[in-house]
Amino acid sequence: MALLLTIFSLVFLTELISWIGKSVLLDLAYALYLRVFYSTTVAKQRKLKSDILLSKKELLQTSAQDQFAKWAKLRRSVDKGLSDLEKLNGELSSTRSSFSMKFNSAVWFLTAGLQFIVGWWYRKTAVFYLPPGWFGPLGWWLSLPFAPAGSVSCGIWQMSCRRVIKIGERVVKDFLDGSPDAVGPAPSHVEESTPDKRKE
């Protein structure tokens, strides 16, 4: 029973990740990673951007001819800020690349890698046995490749779980995307003309 639930959980996790999307999960995980390990760098980047914007605003309001000393000082400040910001952006960009590679490796291991390992490790083990005669002479293929006859192998159980989850996904999507047009046209209310019965 534990093997049955383990394989189902791994297949479900794989499908869940594909539903949500790796890029969405990567963005969420990276934002959390930055908040935990690089909060000072991110805060420094944010402050630097704010300082550069203020200096640029003041630079635009300063005349280069009338107040050259002040203008030159502001110009140097903006250039230095941009240079520092470029370094910080490069550092965070390399951090993201490294994190992305590690994250994708971890996701692959937790999904496809673990499914392969479990399938290989338990390749000769029956996930569960079927009652005799359920599938007649065709029951042998459920134990492929190495499980005992009359049982369901890990590989077949993985394929079955994936198929059922995909069908469930399609049913849920069809249900959520159902519009009134998909159900059918709205009934038109036509008033029938009834003869006017008057008492004479």
C-alpha positions in Angstrom: 0.0 0.0 0.0 2.9 2.4 0.8 4.4 1.8 -2.6 1.1 2.4 -4.3 0.7 5.8 -2.5 4.3 6.7 -3.0 4.1 6.3 -6.8 0.8 8.1 -7.0 2.2 11.0 -4.9 5.3 11.3 -7.1 3.2 11.3 -10.3 0.7 13.8 -8.8 3.6 16.1 -7.7 5.0 16.0 -11.3 1.7 16.9 -12.8 1.1 19.6 -10.3 4.4 21.2 -11.1 3.6 21.1 -14.8 0.1 22.6 -14.1 1.6 25.5 -12.1 4.6 25.9 -14.4 8.3 25.7 -13.5 8.9 29.4 -14.3 6.2 30.5 -11.8 7.6 28.3 -9.1 11.1 29.5 -10.0 10.1 33.1 -9.6 8.4 32.4 -6.2 11.3 30.4 -4.9 13.9 32.9 -6.1 12.0 35.8 -4.4 11.9 33.8 -1.2 15.6 33.0 -1.6 16.5 36.6 -2.1 14.4 37.7 0.9 16.2 35.1 3.2 19.8 35.2 2.0 20.2 38.5 0.0 17.9 40.9 1.8 20.7 43.5 2.4 21.8 43.4 -1.3 18.2 43.8 -2.5 17.7 46.7 0.0 21.0 48.3 -1.1 19.8 47.9 -4.8 16.5 49.5 -4.0 18.1 52.4 -2.1 20.7 53.0 -4.9 17.9 53.1 -7.5 16.0 55.7 -5.4 19.2 57.8 -4.9 20.0 57.7 -8.6 16.5 58.9 -9.5 16.7 61.7 -7.0 20.1 62.8 -8.3 19.0 62.7 -11.9 16.0 64.8 -11.0 18.2 67.3 -9.3 20.7 67.2 -12.2 17.9 68.0 -14.7 16.9 71.0 -12.6 20.5 72.3 -12.3 21.9 74.5 -15.0 25.3 73.3 -16.4 26.3 76.9 -17.3 25.2 78.8 -14.2 26.0 76.2 -11.5 28.7 74.1 -13.1 30.3 72.9 -9.9 27.0 71.6 -8.5 26.1 70.1 -11.9 29.5 68.3 -12.2 29.2 67.0 -8.7 25.7 65.6 -9.4 26.8 64.2 -12.7 29.7 62.3 -11.0 27.2 61.1 -8.3 24.8 59.8 -11.0 27.6 58.1 -12.9 29.0 56.4 -9.8 25.5 55.3 -8.8 24.9 53.8 -12.2 28.2 52.0 -12.1 27.5 50.6 -8.6 23.9 49.6 -9.7 25.3 47.8 -12.7 27.7 45.8 -10.4 24.8 44.9 -8.1 22.6 43.9 -11.0 25.4 41.7 -12.4 25.8 40.0 -9.0 22.1 39.4 -8.6 21.9 38.1 -12.2 24.7 35.6 -11.6 22.9 34.6 -8.4 19.7 34.0 -10.3 21.4 31.9 -12.9 23.1 29.7 -10.3 19.8 29.4 -8.3 17.9 28.6 -11.5 20.2 25.8 -12.3 20.0 24.3 -8.8 16.2 24.8 -8.7 15.7 23.0 -12.0 18.0 20.2 -10.9 16.1 19.8 -7.6 12.7 19.8 -9.4 13.9 17.2 -11.9 15.2 15.0 -9.1 12.0 15.3 -7.1 9.8 14.4 -10.1 11.3 12.4 -12.9 14.4 11.3 -11.0 12.6 9.9 -8.1 10.0 8.2 -10.3 12.8 6.5 -12.2 14.6 5.4 -9.1 11.4 4.0 -7.5 10.4 2.3 -10.7 13.9 0.7 -11.1 14.3 -0.2 -7.4 10.8 -1.9 -7.2 10.9 -3.2 -10.8 10.3 -6.8 -9.6 7.8 -5.9 -6.9 4.0 -6.0 -7.3 2.3 -2.8 -6.5 -0.9 -4.8 -5.9 -2.5 -8.1 -7.2 -5.6 -8.3 -9.3 -8.3 -10.8 -8.7 -7.8 -13.8 -11.0 -9.5 -13.6 -14.4 -10.3 -9.9 -14.3 -8.6 -9.2 -17.6 -8.5 -12.8 -18.9 -5.5 -13.6 -21.1 -4.6 -9.9 -21.4 -3.7 -9.6 -17.7 -0.1 -10.5 -18.3 0.9 -7.1 -19.7 -0.1 -5.4 -16.5 2.9 -7.0 -14.8 5.4 -5.9 -17.4 8.4 -5.8 -17.4 9.5 -7.8 -14.3 6.6 -8.0 -11.8 5.0 -11.3 -10.9 2.2 -12.6 -13.1 -1.3 -11.5 -12.0 0.0 -8.2 -10.5 0.4 -4.6 -11.5 4.0 -3.4 -11.9 5.4 0.0 -11.0 5.7 1.1 -14.6 2.1 0.3 -15.4 0.9 1.9 -12.2 2.8 5.1 -13.0 1.3 5.2 -16.4 -2.2 4.6 -15.0 -1.9 7.3 -12.4 -0.6 9.8 -14.9 -3.5 9.0 -17.3 -6.1 9.3 -14.5 -4.7 12.6 -13.3 -4.6 14.0 -16.9 -8.2 13.0 -17.4 -9.1 14.6 -14.0 -7.3 17.8 -15.1 -9.2 17.9 -18.4 -12.5 17.4 -16.6 -11.8 20.2 -14.1 -10.6 22.6 -16.9 -13.8 21.9 -18.9 -15.9 22.4 -15.8 -14.2 25.7 -14.9 -14.1 27.0 -18.5 -17.7 26.1 -19.1 -19.5 29.0 -20.6 -23.3 29.3 -21.2 -22.7 28.7 -24.9 -20.9 25.4 -24.1 -23.9 24.2 -22.1 -26.4 25.2 -24.8 -28.4 28.1 -26.0 -30.6 29.8 -23.5 -34.3 28.8 -24.0 -36.2 31.5 -25.7 -39.5 32.5 -24.1 -42.1 32.8 -26.8 -45.5 33.9 -25.6 -48.2 31.9 -27.2 -51.2 33.9 -28.4 -54.3 32.6 -26.7 -57.7 33.3 -28.3 -59.7 36.0 -26.6 -62.7 34.3 -25.2 -65.4 36.8 -24.5 -68.7 36.1 -23.1 -71.4 37.2 -25.4 
